[in-house]
Amino acid sequence: MKLVDLRRLAVRKQVRIHFHIANGMECVVDEHGIARVPQLKRSPDFNLEQELASAREFLLDHVTPADPKKPAKPRSLTRQELADLTDASPSTGAATHEEE
């Protein structure tokens, strides 16, 4: 699972995906597919792709709840559960049609 997979999932599902990185900070991939480390105040001394590779727990936070009266609670996922979601998500490429 790569950062681009999280970005696509966040855009398609309109969620924010949170995960912790080794230095104790948190990365958030927003509903626009932008990965940010809100606590970062200077140029990073780490590679976000490598940090993602070591992340084991993720939090999915819905941006717009399906029912405004019942806002969805953030959902905690393991790495495997999130990988399954990214694999199950449809591709953005053009639909392919089988020839008959």
C-alpha positions in Angstrom: 0.0 0.0 0.0 1.4 3.3 -1.1 0.6 6.9 -0.3 -1.1 7.3 -3.7 -3.5 4.5 -2.7 -4.5 6.4 0.5 -5.0 9.6 -1.5 -7.3 7.9 -4.0 -9.3 6.2 -1.2 -9.6 9.5 0.7 -11.0 11.3 -2.4 -13.4 8.5 -3.5 -14.8 7.9 0.0 -14.6 11.6 1.1 -12.7 10.7 4.3 -9.7 11.9 6.2 -7.1 9.2 6.9 -4.9 9.7 10.0 -1.8 7.7 10.9 1.1 8.3 13.3 4.7 8.6 12.1 7.8 7.6 14.0 8.6 11.0 15.4 5.3 11.1 17.3 3.6 13.4 14.8 0.4 12.5 12.8 -0.1 12.6 9.1 -3.5 13.4 7.7 -4.5 12.6 4.1 -7.6 14.8 3.5 -10.6 14.4 1.3 -8.8 16.2 -1.5 -5.9 13.7 -1.5 -3.4 16.0 0.2 -1.1 14.5 2.8 -0.2 16.9 5.6 1.7 16.8 8.9 -0.1 19.6 10.8 2.5 19.8 13.6 5.4 20.2 11.2 6.9 23.7 11.4 10.0 23.1 9.2 11.3 21.0 6.3 10.7 17.4 7.1 13.7 15.2 7.9 11.8 12.0 7.0 10.2 10.4 3.9 6.4 10.1 4.3 6.2 7.1 2.0 8.7 5.3 4.3 6.7 6.4 7.4 3.5 5.0 5.9 5.2 1.7 5.3 5.8 1.4 9.1 2.3 2.6 10.1 0.1 -0.2 11.6 -3.0 1.7 12.7 -5.1 4.2 10.8 -8.2 6.3 11.6 -10.8 7.0 9.0 -12.9 10.2 9.7 -15.9 10.9 7.4 -16.0 14.5 6.2 -19.7 14.6 5.4 -21.9 12.2 7.4 -24.5 10.3 5.5 -27.1 11.3 8.1 -26.5 14.8 9.5 -28.5 13.9 12.6 -26.2 10.9 13.3 -22.6 12.0 12.5 -20.3 9.0 11.8 -17.7 8.2 14.4 -14.1 7.9 13.3 -13.3 4.3 12.5 -10.0 2.7 13.6 -8.5 0.2 11.1 -5.5 -2.0 11.0 -3.0 -1.9 8.1 -4.6 -5.0 6.5 -8.2 -3.6 6.8 -7.1 -0.4 5.1 -5.2 -2.3 2.4 -8.4 -4.4 1.8 -10.3 -1.1 1.4 -7.8 0.3 -1.1 -7.9 -3.0 -3.1 -11.7 -3.0 -3.2 -12.0 0.6 -4.3 -12.7 0.9 -8.0 -9.9 2.2 -10.2 -10.0 5.7 -11.6 -9.1 4.6 -15.1 -11.5 4.3 -18.0 -13.9 1.4 -17.8 -12.9 -1.6 -19.9 -15.3 -3.5 -22.0 -14.8 -7.1 -23.0 -15.1 -7.9 -26.7 -17.7 -10.4 -27.6 
